[in-house]
Amino acid sequence: MALPPKKVLLALAAVPLLYFGGRAAWRALASDATRIRWLLQDEVSAFNGGNVGDVLAGFADGYRDTTAGIDRNDLHQCLLYVLLQRSQGMHYRAELHDDTAIEPDGNTARASFGLALDSGMPAQQRPRWELQVDAELAKTPAGWQFVHSTHRTLAGTPPR
């Protein structure tokens, strides 16, 4: 006995709705630490994809890295430089280390994580800079954002 075509179409339409609805509910119920971990992963993916706007979305307007003495605008300029380098054949690739520690505390949080920045032609990437980042984040209407950071070099040299 075959199902009527309308029931088949309704069942097929329900599958993506259930998937996306379930995914939205799962994301809504995620802990702050998980959301911050997603932010870190999204930042690395956006950087590797050359999406300056997506990278900057994770940084509050008043962001400042006191080690390098840069603010959000300076970071924007650095990212534009990296994109220019990409168009000339030099590619940078970031990788988040597995040693991430996240400590949420209400509407603020601290995160400590390692990053590696590789450079070169895509087929010949070489490690260039390993660093440890300590960051302060704030929960904003746009989600978690970086408000302050410091870093220290573990190996290599930063891009110039």
Long-range contacts (C-beta under 8 A, 24 or more apart in sequence): 31-104, 32-104, 32-109, 32-139, 32-144, 33-102, 33-103, 33-104, 33-109, 35-143, 35-144, 36-102, 36-104, 36-109, 36-111, 36-137, 36-144, 37-100, 37-102, 39-137, 39-143, 39-144, 39-145, 40-96, 40-100, 40-111, 40-113, 41-96, 44-94, 44-95, 44-96, 44-115, 47-79, 47-82, 47-92, 47-94, 48-93, 48-94, 50-82, 50-83, 50-86, 52-76, 52-79, 52-80, 52-83, 55-79, 57-142, 57-145, 58-144, 58-145, 58-146, 59-145, 59-146, 60-138, 60-140, 60-145, 60-146, 60-147, 62-147, 63-145, 63-146, 63-147, 63-148, 63-149, 64-147, 64-148, 64-149, 65-148, 65-149, 65-150, 65-151, 66-148, 66-149, 66-150, 67-149, 67-150, 67-151, 67-152, 68-151, 82-159, 89-121, 90-119, 90-120, 90-121, 91-119, 91-120, 91-121, 91-122, 91-125, 92-117, 92-118, 92-119, 92-128, 92-159, 93-117, 93-118, 93-119, 93-125, 94-118, 106-139, 107-138, 107-139, 108-136, 108-137, 108-138, 108-139, 109-136, 109-137, 109-138, 109-139, 109-144, 110-134, 110-135, 110-136, 110-137, 111-135, 111-137, 114-154, 117-156, 117-158, 117-159, 119-159, 127-155, 127-156, 128-156, 128-157, 128-159, 129-153, 129-155, 129-156, 129-157, 129-158, 129-159, 130-154, 130-155, 130-156, 131-158
